[in-house]
């Protein structure tokens, strides 16, 4: 699979998203700027012109400047939204104005204002554009939100690329290499929170496969050497037997005592050959399966939950009824992984050789033991074959050309014996249905 292409495509998506966010950000600012210009640029000026007219009318009527506070705005009888205050510096008798006072009000940077000169003085008309202020706040707020969202999205995408996609690209070739038998190259350790444990587990698997491979090679080599050695050793007694047989056939031994001695030698050499053949048979049938068991205290519920998680959906899709009855959750003595392996082996046999109607697990304590019964419908095994189902390489007459090695239940028995437990099998009848029931017996912790 060309993961490099997918990483490049993902990088293009990130760049496209960045461009899209930038376009959206610029477009939003343009729209808000246009909204501000079309709605805020003239209204406050209209009110300024109105207040100027009111000031002129007041001066013509009363011959003096208006009051220098907001009371004038209230007394004028009109409503002003943008005008907040007016302040007048009147002309003196010579028609001049106090320059210091004028400079003071002109340097006021805290307010927006315009200066208006009338017949009687100079007015400072203060105003504020509240709507524009709100628009600016909205603009800043939207910009901050958009920038934060853009940065957040970019960081998330880059994080996914760096911590998920890129490491997965590194791992993509690992199963393929393992399938080819490339087991000697160790995996580089990683502290990645998502794949660190997976890499460690895969490296442990690689080491285990490599050790098993080396052990198998060594075992095969030892067997071959043993067979060659025994085959060579057999030639010596065979040659002796052949010589004695020819001598007896040609009646070379005249005395009865010599004949009896020759017969005894032949018998001894036959016994020697039988010993060699026994060693050959033992070497040929010797198992090289590694039964490692790490027994400790484990709750039954944890084991049952693992089986349920593994088989519930699988059997539902296969339309096989799957019931689990956990009556007692006790601590038992055993290896969790090995117990799960045993139960999986039995359930796989139930799927393979049953009729697909139901599979049931019943777990309960019985006195000082804990028993897990796995029952499946549609048993076609003959009664007389029941005693041999735990023997190595035994397969019943009910196999119907189904693939198998005949080692599954043998391995189950070997494992459970190492955990000081027992496995039993029986054929029972439930509602006129012939069923296979396999019992796993464990010691309580």
Secondary structure, 3 states (H helix, E strand, C coil): CCHHHHHHHHHHHHHHHHHHHHHHHHHHHHHHHHHHHHHHCCHHHHHHHHHHHHHHHHHHHHCCCCCCCCHHHHHCCCCCCCEEEEEEEECCCCCCCCHHHHHHHHCCCCCEEEEEECCCEEEEEEECCHHHHHHHHHHHHHHHHHHHHHHHHHHHHHHHHHHHHHHHHHHCCHHHHHHCCCCCCCCCCCCCCCCHHHHHHHHHHHHHHHHHHHHHHHHHHHHHHHHHHHHHHHHHHHHHHHHHHHHHHCCCCCCHHHHHHHHHHHHHHHHHHHHHHHHHHHHHHCCCCCCCCCCEEEEHHHHHHHHHHHHHHHHHHCCCEEEEEECCCCEEEECHHHHHHHHHHHHHHHHHHCCCCEEEEEEEEECCEEEEEEEEECCCCCHHHHHHCCCCCCCCCCCCCCCCCCCHHHHHHHHHHHCCCEEEEEEEEECCEEEEEEEEEEEEC
